[in-house]
Every structure is written in C-alpha cells, then in structure tokens.
C-alpha cells in the first residue's frame, strides 16, 4: 500500500449488507478488517484488539447510540483515526463531525476507491500546520455538501 503500513480497520455499520460489502472490499485490498453492527460491539472489539485498531469507519446513525459520540470516545481512548460514513449529509451533520474531531466525512452512497484513497491520505503522518479540517468526500450529492470547503468530488 504505497510503502505505508496496512492499517487495522474497525467498521461500525448497522446495515448488514453494507457492512459485509465494506468488510469484503477492504479485505480484498489488503486491510485487516473487523466489522460490527453496533456501538456496544465496537467498544468490545476495540477493548480486545491487540494490536489496537488504527482506524474507525463508523456510521453516524446507529441503533444503540450515536456514531459521532462513539468516534469521539474511541479516538480519544485508543488514538484511532476516524471516518464518518453516513447518509446524513446536512451541513449540521458535517459540523457535528468536525466539532467531534472526526478526520473524514464520507457521504453514502460511497465509491470504494474514494474510501481507500481517504484511508491512505489519513494514514500519512499529518503535517499539523497544513491540516485545517476533515476530508469530506461526496459522490454526486447535494450542493450544500459539495460546496463545503473541504469537499472532494469522487
């Protein structure tokens, strides 16, 4: 993967088909992936992981809790890089993720190559002075999301 270590990825997605597809596609690209469907399961997997996960890819709207709160919690506790993966794309959703310190916001439906590129970019050690906000990816979404200053069309 371009001479970078392959990150260990925890996926939290409550939609079974989406979760299984993400797990399969990332595993085929060489990532070590664990995929779960709830906040509770994510906490259990994160606590048990050895070595710890490098990255958390998480839906925002989960059945047993708020994905943004979960990303904030696991990022702080385990120093994970976080990617919000969601269909909630209103400006206030993006702002809430930014405020929580989420590293990237990817709107559904996703293009797997866009997700992989975001993972690769986020795993490069950051130049703190250059990073001014999260990576935001959209795939043919509304104008509000596309107009965000950190948005990249994929």
Buried (B, 14 or more C-beta within 10 A) or exposed (E): EEEEEEBBBBBBBBEEEBBEBBBEBBEEBEBBBBBBBBBBBBBEBBEEBEEBBBBBBBBBEBEEBBBBBBBBBBBEEBEBBBBBBBEBBEEEBBEBBBEBEBBBBBBBEBBBEBBBBBBEEBBEEEEEEEEEEBBBBBBEBEEEBBEBEBBBEB
